[in-house]
Amino acid sequence: MAPGRAPAWLELLRWHKPSGRLILLIPAGWALWLGPAVPPPALLVAWIVLGGLAVSGAGCVANDLWDRRIDPLVERTRHRPLADGRLGVGTATVLLLLCLVVALAALLALPAASRVLCVGLALATLPLVLLYPSAKRWFAYPQLVLALCWGFAVLLPWAAAQGGLQGNLGGWPLVLTWLAAVSWTFGFDTVYAMSDREDDRRLGVRSSALSLGARAPLAVALCYGLTCAALALAVLLQGRAGLPFWLPWAVAALAMQQQAAQLRRPDLPRSAYGRHFAVQVWLGALLLLAVVLSTAA
C-alpha cells in the first residue's frame, strides 16, 4: 500500500471519503424528523444509521464489481482497489455479503410493528441497488435509478418510525419528503457525472450529464429548487414552519442555486465537480438542521 493511502478494503467501501456515506443518511434524517412522531427514539436512529452505512457500502462494492473493467479506463476511477488490482473479485464479494448481513441485522432490529413492511421495502430496493451500476450501459439517465434508490432512504425510516406509510394529511408530507430526496439525488449525481463526460463519451457509457448536455446546469438548478420547495411544503403541512426553520432553509436554498449557477462556467476543472458534491453534503445537512429545528417551532 502506498504511503498515506487507506487500506484497500476501506477504499472499496468508500469509507475513506465519508461525505459519500453521510449524503445517504441525510434524506433518512429528513424522514425521521418530518414524520408526525418527533423526535425519533435514539436507538431507532442508530439502527437506521447502521443500516444506511451498510447498504451504502454494499452499493459501492456492487458498483466496482460491475465496473472493474471500465474503471481502469476512467481518470477518476482508475485507482480504485478493483481497478488497479489491489483487491480481487473474491474479496470484494465477501465484503458485499458482509455489508448485506449487517444491513439485514439492522433491519431485523427495527420496531416489531413495522418490521414486515420495512423488510418488504428493503427487498424492493435491493434490485435497484445492485442493478444501478449497470444502468449506464442501457439507460440514458442512470442517475435517475440511483435517485430512486435514495428514495427508499426516506420510505424505510418513515415506515420504521411511524409504523407504516400512511402518515397523516393524506400522506403528503411523506410524498414531498420522498420527492425532495429523489430530486436532490438526481441533481448532485448529475453533477458528479459531469466530471466523467469525456471518458464516458469515449467508452460509450451513458449518463444524465451527457443526455442533458448544455441543459445539465439548468436541470440541476431545478432539482435543487424542487428539493427545497418540497421540504418547505412538508414542514408547512406539519404546522412547524417558524423562524428556526426558515433561516437555515433559506441559506441552504440560496447556496444550492449559487452552486448550480457555477456549473455554467465553461472552464471548470474536473475537481470542481467533486467539490460541488462535497458542498451538497453540508447543504443537505443544513436542510436537515432546519427540519430538526422546525420541531421546536
C-alpha positions as CSV (number, residue, x, y, z in Angstrom):
1,M,0.0,0.0,0.0
2,A,1.3,3.4,-0.9
3,P,2.2,5.8,1.9
4,G,-0.7,7.8,3.1
5,R,-3.3,5.6,1.3
6,A,-6.2,4.0,3.1
7,P,-6.4,0.2,3.3
8,A,-7.9,-1.2,0.0
9,W,-11.0,-2.6,1.7
10,L,-11.7,0.8,3.2
11,E,-11.4,2.4,-0.2
12,L,-13.7,-0.2,-1.8
13,L,-16.4,0.7,0.8
14,R,-15.6,4.4,0.2
15,W,-15.3,4.9,3.9
16,H,-12.1,6.9,3.4
17,K,-14.4,9.6,1.9
18,P,-17.1,10.0,4.5
19,S,-19.0,12.6,2.5
20,G,-20.4,10.0,0.2
21,R,-21.7,7.9,3.1
22,L,-23.2,10.9,5.0
23,I,-25.1,12.0,2.0
24,L,-27.3,8.9,2.1
25,L,-28.1,9.4,5.7
26,I,-29.4,13.0,5.2
27,P,-32.7,12.0,3.5
28,A,-33.2,9.4,6.2
29,G,-32.9,12.2,8.7
30,W,-35.4,14.3,6.8
31,A,-37.8,11.4,7.1
32,L,-37.2,10.8,10.8
33,W,-37.8,14.4,11.8
34,L,-40.6,15.2,9.3
35,G,-43.0,12.5,10.5
36,P,-45.8,13.2,12.9
37,A,-43.9,11.4,15.8
38,V,-40.9,13.5,16.7
39,P,-38.2,13.3,17.9
40,P,-37.5,9.8,16.9
41,P,-36.0,7.4,19.5
42,A,-32.2,7.5,19.7
43,L,-32.0,3.7,19.3
44,L,-34.1,3.8,16.1
45,V,-31.8,6.5,14.7
46,A,-28.8,4.3,15.5
47,W,-30.2,1.3,13.7
48,I,-31.1,3.5,10.7
49,V,-27.6,4.9,10.5
50,L,-26.0,1.5,10.8
51,G,-28.3,0.0,8.1
52,G,-27.7,3.0,5.8
53,L,-24.0,2.7,6.1
54,A,-24.1,-1.0,5.3
55,V,-26.4,-0.5,2.3
56,S,-24.2,2.3,1.0
57,G,-21.1,0.1,1.4
58,A,-22.9,-2.7,-0.5
59,G,-23.8,-0.4,-3.3
60,C,-20.2,0.8,-3.6
61,V,-18.9,-2.7,-3.8
62,A,-21.5,-3.8,-6.3
63,N,-20.7,-0.7,-8.4
64,D,-17.0,-1.6,-8.5
65,L,-17.7,-5.2,-9.3
66,W,-19.8,-4.2,-12.3
67,D,-17.3,-1.6,-13.5
68,R,-14.0,-3.4,-12.8
69,R,-13.1,-3.5,-16.5
70,I,-14.3,0.1,-17.2
71,D,-12.8,1.9,-14.1
72,P,-9.2,1.4,-15.2
73,L,-10.1,3.5,-18.4
74,V,-11.6,6.4,-16.5
75,E,-9.4,9.1,-14.9
76,R,-11.5,9.5,-11.8
77,T,-11.8,5.7,-11.0
78,R,-8.6,4.1,-12.3
79,H,-7.0,3.9,-8.8
80,R,-9.9,2.1,-7.2
81,P,-8.9,-1.2,-5.5
82,L,-10.5,-3.5,-8.0
83,A,-9.4,-1.3,-11.0
84,D,-5.8,-1.3,-10.0
85,G,-5.6,-4.9,-8.8
86,R,-5.1,-4.3,-5.1
87,L,-8.2,-6.4,-4.3
88,G,-9.7,-9.3,-6.2
89,V,-13.3,-10.3,-7.0
90,G,-13.4,-12.9,-4.2
91,T,-12.5,-10.4,-1.5
92,A,-15.0,-7.8,-2.9
93,T,-17.8,-10.4,-3.0
94,V,-17.1,-11.3,0.7
95,L,-17.3,-7.6,1.6
96,L,-20.5,-7.3,-0.3
97,L,-22.1,-10.2,1.6
98,L,-20.9,-8.8,4.9
99,C,-22.5,-5.5,4.2
100,L,-25.8,-7.1,3.3
101,V,-25.7,-9.2,6.5
102,V,-25.1,-6.1,8.6
103,A,-27.9,-4.3,6.8
104,L,-30.2,-7.3,7.4
105,A,-29.3,-7.3,11.1
106,A,-30.1,-3.6,11.4
107,L,-33.4,-4.2,9.6
108,L,-34.5,-7.0,11.9
109,A,-33.7,-4.8,14.9
110,L,-36.3,-2.2,13.8
111,P,-39.6,-1.9,15.8
112,A,-41.7,-5.1,15.5
113,A,-44.8,-3.1,14.4
114,S,-43.1,-2.0,11.2
115,R,-40.6,-4.9,10.7
116,V,-42.6,-6.7,8.0
117,L,-43.1,-3.5,6.0
118,C,-39.5,-2.5,6.4
119,V,-38.3,-5.9,5.2
120,G,-40.6,-5.6,2.2
121,L,-39.2,-2.1,1.4
122,A,-35.7,-3.4,1.7
123,L,-36.3,-6.2,-0.6
124,A,-37.9,-3.8,-3.1
125,T,-34.8,-1.6,-3.1
126,L,-32.2,-4.3,-3.3
127,P,-32.6,-5.0,-7.1
128,L,-32.2,-1.3,-7.8
129,V,-29.1,-1.0,-5.6
130,L,-27.4,-4.0,-7.3
131,L,-28.5,-3.1,-10.8
132,Y,-27.7,0.7,-10.7
133,P,-24.1,0.2,-11.8
134,S,-25.3,-1.5,-15.0
135,A,-27.8,1.2,-15.8
136,K,-25.1,3.3,-17.5
137,R,-24.9,0.6,-20.2
138,W,-28.6,0.7,-21.2
139,F,-30.3,3.8,-19.8
140,A,-29.8,7.4,-20.8
141,Y,-30.4,8.6,-17.3
142,P,-28.8,6.1,-14.9
143,Q,-28.7,8.9,-12.2
144,L,-32.5,8.5,-12.0
145,V,-32.0,4.9,-11.0
146,L,-29.8,6.0,-8.1
147,A,-32.3,8.7,-7.2
148,L,-35.0,6.1,-6.9
149,C,-32.7,4.0,-4.6
150,W,-32.2,7.1,-2.5
151,G,-36.0,7.5,-2.3
152,F,-36.0,4.3,-0.2
153,A,-33.8,6.1,2.3
154,V,-36.9,8.1,3.1
155,L,-39.6,5.4,2.8
156,L,-37.9,2.9,5.1
157,P,-37.0,5.3,8.0
158,W,-40.5,6.8,7.8
159,A,-42.1,3.3,8.0
160,A,-39.9,2.3,10.9
161,A,-40.7,5.5,12.9
162,Q,-44.4,5.8,12.1
163,G,-45.3,2.1,11.9
164,G,-46.5,2.5,8.3
165,L,-46.5,4.6,5.2
166,Q,-50.0,6.1,5.6
167,G,-48.7,9.0,7.7
168,N,-51.0,12.0,8.2
169,L,-52.6,14.7,6.0
170,G,-53.2,12.1,3.3
171,G,-49.6,11.1,3.2
172,W,-48.5,14.3,1.5
173,P,-45.6,15.0,4.0
174,L,-44.1,11.6,3.1
175,V,-44.6,12.1,-0.7
176,L,-43.0,15.5,-0.5
177,T,-40.0,14.2,1.5
178,W,-39.6,11.4,-0.9
179,L,-39.7,13.8,-3.8
180,A,-37.1,16.0,-2.2
181,A,-34.7,13.1,-1.8
182,V,-35.2,11.9,-5.4
183,S,-34.8,15.3,-7.0
184,W,-31.7,16.2,-4.8
185,T,-30.0,12.9,-5.6
186,F,-30.6,13.3,-9.3
187,G,-29.2,16.8,-9.2
188,F,-26.0,16.1,-7.3
189,D,-25.3,12.8,-9.1
190,T,-25.7,14.5,-12.4
191,V,-23.0,16.9,-11.3
192,Y,-20.8,14.0,-10.3
193,A,-21.3,12.5,-13.7
194,M,-20.2,15.8,-15.4
195,S,-16.6,15.2,-14.3
196,D,-16.6,11.9,-16.4
197,R,-18.3,13.2,-19.6
198,E,-15.2,12.9,-21.8
199,D,-14.3,9.4,-20.6
200,D,-18.0,8.2,-20.7
201,R,-18.4,9.5,-24.3
202,R,-15.2,7.8,-25.4
203,L,-16.3,4.5,-23.8
204,G,-19.9,4.6,-24.9
205,V,-21.2,4.9,-21.3
206,R,-24.4,6.8,-20.7
207,S,-25.2,9.4,-18.0
208,S,-27.6,12.2,-17.4
209,A,-24.8,14.7,-17.8
210,L,-24.3,13.5,-21.4
211,S,-28.0,13.1,-22.1
212,L,-28.8,16.6,-20.8
213,G,-25.8,18.2,-22.5
214,A,-25.8,22.0,-22.1
215,R,-29.1,21.8,-20.2
216,A,-27.5,20.0,-17.3
217,P,-26.8,23.1,-15.1
218,L,-30.4,24.2,-15.5
219,A,-31.7,20.7,-14.7
220,V,-29.5,20.7,-11.6
221,A,-30.8,24.1,-10.5
222,L,-34.4,22.9,-11.0
223,C,-33.7,19.7,-9.0
224,Y,-32.3,21.7,-6.1
225,G,-35.2,24.2,-6.2
226,L,-37.7,21.3,-6.2
227,T,-35.9,19.7,-3.2
228,C,-36.0,22.9,-1.1
229,A,-39.6,23.6,-2.1
230,A,-40.8,20.1,-1.3
231,L,-39.2,20.1,2.1
232,A,-40.6,23.5,2.9
233,L,-44.1,22.4,1.9
234,A,-43.8,19.2,4.0
235,V,-42.8,21.3,7.0
236,L,-45.7,23.8,6.4
237,L,-48.2,20.9,6.2
238,Q,-46.9,19.6,9.6
239,G,-47.6,23.1,11.0
240,R,-43.9,23.6,12.1
241,A,-42.7,26.4,9.8
242,G,-41.3,29.0,12.2
243,L,-38.2,31.2,12.1
244,P,-35.9,28.5,13.3
245,F,-36.7,26.6,10.1
246,W,-36.8,29.4,7.6
247,L,-33.4,30.9,8.4
248,P,-31.2,27.8,7.7
249,W,-33.6,26.7,4.9
250,A,-33.1,30.0,3.1
251,V,-29.3,29.8,3.4
252,A,-29.3,26.3,2.0
253,A,-31.7,27.1,-0.8
254,L,-29.7,30.1,-2.0
255,A,-26.4,28.3,-1.7
256,M,-27.7,25.4,-3.8
257,Q,-28.7,27.8,-6.5
258,Q,-25.4,29.5,-6.4
259,Q,-23.6,26.2,-6.7
260,A,-25.8,25.2,-9.7
261,A,-25.1,28.6,-11.3
262,Q,-21.3,27.9,-11.1
263,L,-21.8,24.8,-13.4
264,R,-22.5,27.2,-16.3
265,R,-18.8,28.2,-16.4
266,P,-17.1,26.7,-19.4
267,D,-13.7,26.5,-17.8
268,L,-14.5,24.4,-14.8
269,P,-11.7,21.8,-13.9
270,R,-12.7,18.3,-13.1
271,S,-12.0,18.8,-9.4
272,A,-14.8,21.4,-9.2
273,Y,-17.5,18.7,-9.6
274,G,-16.1,16.7,-6.7
275,R,-16.1,19.9,-4.6
276,H,-19.7,20.6,-5.6
277,F,-20.6,17.1,-4.4
278,A,-18.9,17.7,-1.0
279,V,-20.7,21.1,-0.6
280,Q,-24.0,19.3,-1.2
281,V,-23.3,17.2,1.9
282,W,-23.1,20.4,4.0
283,L,-26.1,22.0,2.4
284,G,-28.2,18.8,2.7
285,A,-27.2,18.7,6.4
286,L,-28.2,22.3,6.8
287,L,-31.7,21.4,5.4
288,L,-31.8,18.6,7.9
289,L,-30.9,21.1,10.7
290,A,-33.7,23.3,9.5
291,V,-36.1,20.4,9.7
292,V,-34.9,19.4,13.2
293,L,-35.2,23.0,14.4
294,S,-38.8,23.1,13.0
295,T,-39.9,20.7,15.6
296,A,-39.3,23.3,18.3
297,A,-41.5,25.8,16.5
